[in-house]
């Protein structure tokens, strides 16, 4: 038994709850954990150059007579198995709203999707990521029902307020009321609801709430999950008179969760979801004792801005200043997700006028913007709601759609795949799903624009035809991923060095002291043919001839006028090292 780790857990609980309650909850937790501690488990590397994440709902694909999770497994095996090895199945539990994030029962699979054996079947061939929706629970849950009935222990699981408190300092991700009514056996009560009236926040000042959620965590670990995503974790702890975001107790809970994961399965990964300004997001690495991985939230709006403007200077400046992740930590790089494209992460990176222009442009392309409430009573943009493929239909300067939508989109994904970290594809990006206007009209929610549920037979027909954007994007991205996974330059731990080649390009090196094949990535961010003197790039002179892994074309390091096509990406590696060709390098480089 890991005595030091148990002592660390006790210390964390005392920090959170004080000595008396901390020791009591520690005793209860140890009793629960002891039978579940990993015994003689072989430690493995947490990630490799082959790791790629797919983000999807359990019912993205619907086929008559088949459970959606079975249909999802069919899609995975048929189209992506040789390119993507991690699957994030968004909340697949019974729910009442928010497409799964208002969970009714954390322990059950939504029967409309399938059951636990269906989840475990996918887990036999793919590393799974589950959401621990830790901040709140559905108003329709048994926990909240028992709270209303004044039944222990759930009568103390939620945050009751009088309703007239000053909550103006509370950071809000929504513009809905923070306090909502609940009609209980003790009368009308006002309860805390950060995200919606249907998503009631849990009261983590009550240690029993933390114990319950740790039980849920352990269940997921026992079901074979590889990565735990802490949804909305930044808002976990509430103290009036503060912003109620990123409070010290919240960080301590994240550390505690990591400790528990280390005991039950040391090979698992903890990912925090904090859609906040970049510096705040990085705080969840802690001192290498919190999240193993954080989302690179600033990346999505910066890539969108760069390609929309045809100007990568803000993207380059941000990347130049980006500190590498601490040892043992990594970034999850993404350009789209089930949520919108967050705007808060680029506060202080993009000037307000650039954010305003981007919002206006996304409106023009059929998108929406979700607003957040500010302490002064005003509202400001929180996220852009648009299907990413539709977001690249035209640029800031074009007079309507142009012929470069697919190329612009592929460029955005190739940039994401080039950066240090693990790339993550939202399913609708992988298959080039356009704006789902019918979904918005049906649900009345702007986020539905990027949450289409496909008739699986219809989608397969689009893909198999080979002549649609869906087919072209999927084929090209899978091809790039298959090339990518052959090279250690793409290992999440391989350092990156960003280059400033001017506003027209985004470029960087991926290189390390033990790397046989260094990688130079160059991306043309404009709809114009560009000439690039790569001979001026420091480091290119190490080898006389380079190969673009994306098209197998050769490039001389003395090239003074390399022609780079509109939105073209180059992944340049030395033609050969010690007689080994970069194109045919073994998987271990």
C-alpha atoms as one frame of an Amber mdcrd trajectory, in Angstrom:
protein
   0.000   0.000   0.000   1.260   3.492  -0.871   1.489   5.018   2.621   2.902
   8.314   1.350   0.020   8.751  -1.067  -2.530   8.040   1.657  -0.877  10.609
   3.905  -1.044  13.086   1.045  -4.764  12.397   0.620  -5.320  12.955   4.348
  -3.411  16.232   4.195  -5.505  17.416   1.252  -8.766  16.587   3.027  -7.641
  18.463   6.135  -6.720  21.444   3.939 -10.198  21.403   2.407 -12.354  20.639
   5.449 -10.255  21.315   8.538  -8.745  18.703  10.852 -11.928  17.273  12.402
 -14.017  16.777   9.265 -10.902  16.082   7.186  -9.839  13.118   9.312 -13.388
  11.740   9.453 -13.867  11.849   5.691 -10.372  10.407   5.226 -11.328   7.390
   7.337 -14.463   6.841   5.255 -12.548   7.246   2.005  -9.828   4.788   2.977
 -12.436   2.195   3.881 -13.954   2.595   0.459 -10.670   2.644  -1.473  -8.726
  -0.183   0.136 -10.435  -3.019  -1.815 -10.013  -1.091  -5.048  -6.320  -0.223
  -5.007  -4.355  -1.396  -8.027  -2.180  -4.383  -7.212   1.103  -4.913  -9.076
  -0.132  -2.908 -12.061   2.520  -2.388 -14.739   3.085   1.316 -15.267   2.864
   2.483 -18.844   3.631   5.742 -20.616   0.560   7.944 -20.457   0.783   8.943
 -24.144   2.696   8.429 -27.369   3.044   9.882 -30.874   0.187   7.626 -31.971
  -2.362   9.151 -29.610  -5.230  11.060 -31.240  -8.612  11.802 -29.648 -12.050
  11.696 -31.244 -14.835  13.621 -29.453 -18.366  12.411 -30.113 -21.818  11.988
 -28.670 -23.035   8.444 -28.252 -25.871   9.109 -30.699 -24.129  11.116 -33.427
 -25.035   8.288 -35.824 -28.504   6.773 -35.909 -29.492   3.612 -37.729 -32.867
   1.947 -37.501 -32.881  -1.256 -35.484 -29.463  -0.648 -33.899 -28.402   0.886
 -30.613 -26.572   4.192 -31.233 -23.475   3.007 -29.365 -23.328  -0.032 -31.662
 -23.624   2.273 -34.670 -20.839   4.446 -33.267 -18.626   1.365 -32.933 -19.370
   0.482 -36.552 -18.300   3.971 -37.693 -15.124   3.838 -35.643 -14.096   0.439
 -36.963 -14.991   1.220 -40.561 -13.495   4.690 -40.978 -10.964   5.655 -38.312
  -9.555   2.579 -36.606  -6.114   2.832 -38.206  -5.742   6.545 -37.469  -7.453
   7.428 -34.153  -7.049   5.422 -30.960  -8.806   7.498 -28.251 -12.547   8.152
 -28.082 -14.240  10.675 -25.829 -17.868   9.638 -25.583 -19.619  12.724 -24.276
 -21.936  12.129 -21.292 -23.803   8.924 -22.060 -25.834   8.860 -18.857 -29.570
   9.438 -18.414 -30.112  13.206 -18.578 -32.780  15.884 -18.638 -31.174  18.688
 -20.683 -27.986  20.154 -22.194 -27.442  17.099 -24.414 -26.187  14.995 -21.528
 -24.547  17.470 -19.161 -27.581  17.614 -16.873 -27.053  14.106 -15.529 -29.885
  12.238 -13.819 -27.815   9.192 -12.796 -24.006   9.163 -12.935 -23.831   5.360
 -12.718 -26.097   4.249 -15.562 -25.885   4.344 -19.369 -28.766   6.103 -21.064
 -30.887   3.184 -22.349 -31.643   5.188 -25.494 -27.933   4.780 -26.366 -27.197
   1.264 -25.130 -25.724  -0.119 -21.934 -22.400  -0.612 -20.161 -21.397  -3.635
 -22.302 -21.680  -1.369 -25.372 -19.330   1.152 -23.757 -16.951  -1.618 -22.765
 -17.057  -3.040 -26.298 -15.761   0.252 -27.675 -13.170   0.258 -24.892 -11.741
  -3.040 -26.102 -10.352  -1.323 -29.228 -10.050   2.335 -28.186  -8.856   4.219
 -25.123 -11.925   5.826 -23.605 -12.483   9.236 -22.077 -15.491   9.812 -19.790
 -16.857  13.012 -18.317 -17.042  13.344 -14.572 -19.768  16.005 -14.500 -18.728
  17.033 -11.046 -20.141  20.533 -10.581 -23.867  19.844 -10.837 -26.637  17.302
 -11.274 -30.058  17.293 -12.927 -33.082  18.726 -11.176 -34.753  15.397 -12.095
 -32.150  13.259 -10.321 -32.974  11.144  -7.289 -30.436  13.183  -5.332 -32.398
  16.385  -5.902 -35.726  14.613  -5.379 -34.512  13.445  -1.968 -33.272  16.967
  -1.226 -36.757  18.343  -1.877 -38.212  15.623   0.354 -35.729  16.565   3.117
 -34.244  13.058   3.160 -30.711  12.554   4.467 -28.001  12.750   3.305 -29.213
  14.549   0.163 -30.999  17.307   2.088 -27.518  18.821   2.531 -26.175  18.143
  -0.962 -27.124  21.501  -2.506 -26.445  25.177  -1.847 -29.402  27.011  -0.359
 -29.529  30.807  -0.376 -32.018  33.383   0.866 -32.206  34.901  -2.608 -31.252
  38.454  -1.687 -27.495  37.910  -1.301 -25.029  39.994  -3.280 -23.717  37.599
  -5.925 -22.401  40.294  -8.257 -18.793  39.157  -7.867 -19.564  35.602  -9.001
 -18.019  34.773 -12.379 -20.787  33.668 -14.704 -20.412  31.540 -17.844 -24.090
  32.206 -18.627 -26.508  35.107 -18.521 -29.222  33.053 -16.761 -30.133  33.621
 -13.074 -27.576  32.209 -10.638 -30.183  31.356  -7.991 -33.269  29.377  -8.997
 -36.330  28.285  -6.993 -36.881  24.777  -5.687 -40.179  23.771  -4.087 -39.424
  21.467  -1.179 -41.178  19.934   1.821 -39.699  22.819   3.796 -41.120  25.418
   1.458 -39.714  27.420  -1.442 -35.918  27.504  -1.448 -33.422  29.276  -3.693
 -30.566  27.035  -4.862 -27.329  27.718  -6.705 -27.362  26.893 -10.436 -24.289
  28.093 -12.325 -25.325  26.831 -15.759 -29.107  26.512 -15.912 -32.209  26.081
 -13.783 -32.076  22.352 -14.602 -28.437  21.927 -13.532 -28.265  22.335  -9.748
 -24.799  22.822  -8.271 -23.566  20.340  -5.684 -22.387  21.583  -2.296 -18.789
  20.431  -1.929 -18.508  22.123   1.453 -20.332  18.979   2.569 -17.659  16.201
   2.609 -20.322  13.589   1.827 -20.789  15.157  -1.606 -17.096  14.722  -2.361
 -17.217  11.106  -1.179 -20.181  10.383  -3.449 -18.414  11.839  -6.481 -15.245
   9.902  -5.707 -17.362   6.739  -5.702 -18.565   7.689  -9.183 -14.965   8.305
 -10.265 -13.870   4.861  -9.063 -16.789   3.246 -10.902 -15.567   4.825 -14.145
 -12.027   3.633 -13.471 -13.341   0.121 -12.953 -15.193   0.363 -16.268 -11.849
   0.791 -18.043 -11.693   4.535 -18.664  -8.286   5.869 -19.729  -8.922   9.619
 -19.344 -11.220  11.410 -16.901 -12.465  14.832 -18.011 -13.471  17.110 -15.151
 -16.349  19.078 -16.597 -16.755  22.708 -15.466 -14.307  22.055 -12.646 -13.331
  25.721 -12.220 -16.708  26.540 -10.614 -16.656  23.720  -8.049 -16.233  25.638
  -4.771 -18.443  28.578  -3.839 -17.712  31.282  -1.268 -19.757  34.466  -1.282
 -17.644  37.583  -1.582 -15.327  35.891  -4.091 -15.516  35.187  -7.818 -16.326
  31.525  -7.012 -13.963  30.392  -9.754 -10.511  28.788  -9.360 -10.746  28.914
  -5.578  -7.950  27.152  -3.618 -10.331  24.413  -2.472 -11.158  23.648  -6.115
  -7.488  23.130  -6.932  -7.110  20.949  -3.853 -10.036  18.758  -4.975  -8.396
  18.324  -8.397  -5.194  17.186  -6.680  -7.184  14.780  -4.532  -8.900  13.275
  -7.569  -5.522  12.748  -9.195  -4.281  10.984  -6.025  -7.281   8.654  -6.030
  -6.724   7.840  -9.703  -3.089   7.106  -8.941  -4.163   4.567  -6.308  -6.843
   2.817  -8.365  -5.181   2.948 -11.781  -1.858   4.807 -12.113  -2.019   4.628
 -15.909  -5.027   6.926 -16.220  -5.004  10.593 -17.228  -6.770  13.535 -15.585
  -7.971  16.316 -17.927  -9.499  19.577 -16.696 -12.069  21.502 -18.715 -11.685
  25.219 -17.943 -12.858  27.507 -20.724 -11.227  30.600 -19.261  -8.415  33.036
 -20.132  -5.226  31.225 -21.069  -3.183  31.926 -17.941  -6.018  30.754 -15.682
  -6.368  27.584 -17.735  -2.689  26.718 -17.290  -3.019  27.023 -13.504  -4.634
  23.568 -13.488  -1.252  21.951 -14.085  -0.556  23.032 -10.501   2.938  22.019
  -9.417   2.726  18.935 -11.633   0.244  17.583  -9.104  -3.114  18.522 -10.659
  -4.194  17.794 -14.228  -1.984  15.648 -16.415  -3.513  17.441 -19.363  -5.383
  20.693 -20.039  -7.255  21.840 -23.112  -5.425  24.324 -25.318  -8.478  26.582
 -25.299  -6.843  29.597 -26.939  -5.863  27.564 -29.997  -9.304  27.230 -31.601
 -10.191  30.947 -31.805  -6.626  31.879 -32.769  -6.485  29.440 -35.700  -9.948
  30.532 -36.801  -8.894  34.176 -36.617  -5.602  33.577 -38.460  -7.196  31.781
 -41.401 -10.185  34.073 -41.518  -7.950  37.134 -41.618  -5.155  35.553 -43.638
  -2.886  36.917 -40.926  -1.186  34.661 -38.399   0.665  37.270 -36.377  -1.520
  36.934 -33.269  -1.326  33.139 -33.485   2.444  33.257 -33.885   2.960  35.795
 -31.100   0.875  33.681 -28.717   2.673  30.465 -29.660   6.093  32.106 -29.297
   5.254  32.994 -25.679   3.637  29.656 -24.874   5.585  27.880 -22.165   6.004
  24.140 -22.625   3.859  21.957 -20.402   5.539  20.836 -17.174   7.231  17.415
 -17.208   4.649  14.654 -17.152   1.952  17.005 -18.478   0.570  17.783 -21.909
  -1.919  19.839 -23.874  -5.039  18.562 -25.599  -5.101  20.538 -28.845  -8.455
  21.057 -30.531 -10.190  23.423 -32.929 -13.819  22.473 -32.263 -15.886  20.613
 -29.708 -19.486  19.903 -28.724 -19.491  23.376 -27.186 -18.781  26.509 -29.138
 -15.430  28.134 -29.832 -14.576  29.908 -26.599 -13.822  33.623 -26.759 -12.670
  34.144 -23.172  -9.400  32.210 -23.702  -8.145  34.922 -26.083  -8.876  37.817
 -23.761  -5.619  39.742 -23.656  -4.348  37.917 -26.761  -6.680  39.253 -29.439
  -7.618  42.943 -29.215 -11.319  43.587 -28.519 -11.843  44.928 -32.040 -10.544
  41.671 -33.533 -12.896  39.639 -31.328 -15.802  41.858 -32.349 -14.933  41.421
 -36.039 -14.707  37.644 -35.595 -18.108  37.560 -33.898 -19.592  39.621 -36.746
 -18.053  37.327 -39.348 -19.405  34.194 -37.679 -22.876  35.777 -37.652 -22.506
  36.343 -41.392 -21.620  32.670 -41.838 -24.789  31.542 -40.078 -23.374  31.186
 -36.587 -24.395  32.563 -33.213 -22.661  33.919 -30.146 -23.408  32.922 -26.540
 -23.050  35.684 -23.970 -21.848  35.724 -20.377 -22.960  38.035 -17.585 -20.376
  40.469 -16.170 -20.261  41.806 -12.589 -21.212  45.306 -13.793 -24.449  44.011
 -15.301 -23.221  44.033 -18.892 -22.816  41.053 -21.190 -19.881  40.019 -23.349
 -19.165  37.178 -25.811 -18.494  33.815 -24.184 -18.361  31.478 -27.167 -19.052
  31.289 -30.889 -21.639  28.710 -31.916 -20.969  27.484 -35.446 -19.962  24.272
 -37.205 -16.246  24.627 -37.846 -16.459  23.558 -41.485 -19.026  26.301 -42.123
 -16.792  28.799 -40.296 -14.198  28.380 -43.046 -16.619  28.905 -45.947 -15.220
  32.363 -46.629 -12.727  34.878 -45.238 -12.885  38.354 -43.779 -11.934  39.928
 -47.098 -13.797  37.692 -49.548 -17.113  38.699 -51.027 -18.920  35.498 -50.154
 -17.893  31.828 -50.407 -14.768  30.983 -52.381 -13.146  27.812 -53.743 -10.838
  27.363 -50.756 -13.164  26.110 -48.022 -11.821  22.556 -47.923  -8.179  23.651
 -48.204  -8.616  26.292 -45.511 -10.275  23.728 -43.249  -7.588  21.074 -43.826
  -4.942  23.687 -43.066  -6.616  24.457 -39.736  -6.551  20.799 -38.764  -2.969
  20.294 -39.909  -1.801  23.216 -37.781  -3.516  21.617 -34.800  -1.859  18.261
 -35.557   1.562  19.927 -35.763   1.627  21.464 -32.297   3.061  19.917 -29.165
   0.372  17.934 -27.402  -2.318  15.429 -28.323  -4.657  16.377 -31.197  -8.403
  16.027 -30.694 -11.015  16.006 -33.455 -14.652  16.728 -32.850 -16.596  14.197
 -34.905 -18.355  16.883 -36.950 -15.003  18.350 -37.975 -13.742  14.953 -39.072
 -16.721  14.489 -41.407 -17.168  18.160 -42.411 -20.662  18.578 -41.016 -22.076
  22.030 -41.923 -24.264  24.226 -39.726 -27.301  22.317 -38.469 -29.902  25.082
 -38.678 -32.743  22.588 -38.328 -31.265  21.423 -35.029 -31.269  24.981 -33.701
 -34.881  25.498 -34.779 -35.909  22.217 -33.180 -34.207  22.718 -29.806 -34.106
  26.496 -29.551 -30.449  26.206 -28.432 -27.645  27.799 -30.425 -25.173  25.047
 -29.515 -27.301  22.602 -31.506 -25.829  24.136 -34.671 -22.798  21.902 -34.136
 -24.471  18.789 -32.712 -26.135  17.163 -35.697 -27.383  13.620 -35.427 -26.711
  11.910 -38.728 -28.810   9.256 -40.384 -25.985   6.730 -40.634 -27.022   5.243
 -43.967 -27.248   8.722 -45.506 -23.853   9.743 -44.143 -22.254   6.549 -45.449
 -23.682   7.263 -48.877 -22.106  10.740 -48.784 -18.759   9.295 -47.729 -18.763
   6.358 -50.122 -19.630   8.576 -53.091 -16.161  10.095 -52.827 -17.429  13.325
 -54.381 -18.668  15.231 -51.333 -16.898  17.512 -48.891 -17.660  14.925 -46.216
 -15.794  12.268 -48.173 -12.858  14.471 -49.132 -12.256  15.872 -45.652 -12.519
  12.489 -43.932 -10.221  10.797 -46.460  -7.589  13.510 -46.315  -7.549  13.830
 -42.540  -7.259  10.068 -42.046  -4.406   9.984 -44.570  -2.566  12.767 -42.730
  -3.073  11.038 -39.380  -1.727   7.762 -40.721   1.404   9.550 -41.885   1.683
  11.472 -38.645   1.666   8.480 -36.343   4.875   7.100 -37.873   7.125   9.782
 -36.400   8.368  10.552 -32.910   8.559  14.226 -33.818   4.823  14.225 -33.031
   5.229  12.703 -29.571   3.471  14.975 -27.050   6.749  15.340 -25.163   8.781
  16.419 -28.213   9.551  20.134 -27.781   8.432  22.776 -30.238  10.113  25.972
 -31.342   7.819  28.481 -33.024   9.208  30.574 -35.899   8.139  34.016 -37.045
   8.099  33.897 -40.850   5.734  36.847 -41.152   1.962  37.169 -41.043   1.391
  34.932 -44.086   2.760  31.804 -42.401   2.609  29.791 -39.232   5.687  27.624
 -38.712   7.511  25.688 -36.031  10.147  23.053 -35.402   9.452  19.814 -33.523
  12.858  18.601 -32.435  14.642  17.116 -29.455  18.098  15.888 -28.472  17.293
  12.219 -29.109  15.215  12.680 -32.241  16.560  11.166 -35.445  14.218  13.083
 -37.760  13.544  16.731 -36.848  10.336  18.176 -38.271   9.726  21.628 -39.741
   6.067  22.526 -40.257   5.054  25.456 -42.454   1.492  26.596 -43.184   0.361
  29.195 -45.708  -2.529  31.056 -44.047  -3.610  32.928 -47.170  -5.586  32.242
 -50.381  -2.539  33.321 -52.407   0.517  31.512 -53.750   3.488  32.515 -51.626
   7.230  32.324 -52.225   9.320  31.364 -49.211  13.084  31.437 -48.855  13.558
  28.490 -46.549  17.344  28.808 -46.765  16.970  31.628 -44.232  15.348  29.363
 -41.639  17.874  28.561 -38.925  18.357  24.804 -38.699  17.371  23.946 -42.257
  21.048  23.820 -43.232  21.583  20.670 -41.123  20.431  18.580 -44.060  20.658
  19.362 -47.755  17.409  17.745 -48.828  14.038  17.492 -47.112  10.841  15.553
 -47.818   7.307  16.903 -47.337   5.590  14.036 -45.543   2.195  15.252 -46.793
   2.881  14.826 -50.517   6.281  13.054 -50.660   7.797  15.960 -52.612  11.441
  16.901 -52.100  12.686  20.327 -51.026  16.263  21.611 -51.110  17.484  23.437
 -48.005  19.046  25.988 -50.356  15.661  26.791 -51.897  15.349  30.552 -52.253
  11.898  30.559 -53.826   9.870  27.664 -52.489   6.374  27.885 -53.944   3.725
  27.361 -51.261   0.190  26.948 -52.566  -2.832  28.635 -50.969  -3.452  27.091
 -47.534  -0.795  24.456 -48.164   0.874  22.760 -45.214   4.347  21.252 -45.323
   5.752  18.732 -42.877   9.433  18.710 -43.771  11.794  16.008 -42.567  15.311
  15.191 -43.756  15.146  12.929 -46.786  17.170  10.350 -44.900  19.318   9.974
 -41.809  21.987   7.282 -41.609  20.495   5.639 -44.674  16.959   5.522 -43.263
  14.283   7.365 -45.246  11.884   9.599 -43.356   9.063   8.331 -45.565   9.617
   4.748 -44.522  10.846   5.266 -40.990   9.643   2.596 -38.548   6.911   3.500
 -36.080   9.535   4.122 -33.392  11.609   6.396 -35.636
